Amino acid sequence: MTRDAMRVLLGAMLALAPPFSARAAVEISTDVTVNLSGTAAADEDVVEDAGGGAVTKIDLGTLPTAVDVSGYSIAPGGDILFSLDIAASLSGGVDVTPRDVVRWNGSLYSIEVRGADHSIPAGAKIDAIGWIEGDLLLSLDVTATLGSVTADDEDLLQLASTQPDDWVLYFDGSAAGVPAGADLDGADRIDANGHLALSFDISGTVGGVAFEDEDILEYTPGGGTWNKRYDGASSHPELVAADVDAVFAPEPGALALATVAIAMIARRARAKRIGRAAPQRGSI
């Protein structure tokens, strides 16, 4: 295939790439141990479900078995961020509380945000983590006032600055129709348009969409519409007995396809260069 033909193929792949809501791939943690298609996932584990039935555990190092991963995200650059439901001591002498965000770079733990340094009150727990343009998005399990903002447990806060702290109410759950009594316990900002993947700790209905605590919903800002992005029970019946309490939903489609196509073009170009440089048979 010529390079021009590959470019045409790339254009076609991008045009046909499914919208973000069509992809089932998610990374989740649950509040109890569940067996997902033969993989035992404890509450301190995070697993990737790519939609084909099998799941893959995500490397979080060695966490104490007593903890529950209560918030989870991936930072720009690929490091993992997470929070825990109880205080714990991690390898490397890193002590963490439920109001802290931990960074895991694949070999070392460090504290990304120490809640006590940023007005997160004692007794509050971080139970959802996300990102927006380099800023952290956090949800707490209780109503709290941070700076001039009061947020309930169904809301998302943005830490827009730390010099000094500037807390912003990024997602107002009650204004978006989240039922009273629901605690937002999993969140991710899916794309640049502000679509959110959200999970709650109870069953309910929002925007005409019925959900369970093992489901992940997608919220579209502006129009304020809801749909179900991930049906937990349909994906894995074992999730009926669990609450999905940490969520990361990577943006799908075009970028992955473009990466594959560009890699194909690069490999073919390299193969041609090697072929031209190689001596012809009988020339030695």
Order of alpha helices (4+ residues) and beta strands (2+ residues): alpha-beta-beta-beta-beta-beta-beta-beta-beta-beta-beta-beta-beta-beta-beta-beta-beta-beta-beta-beta-beta-beta-beta-beta-alpha-beta-alpha
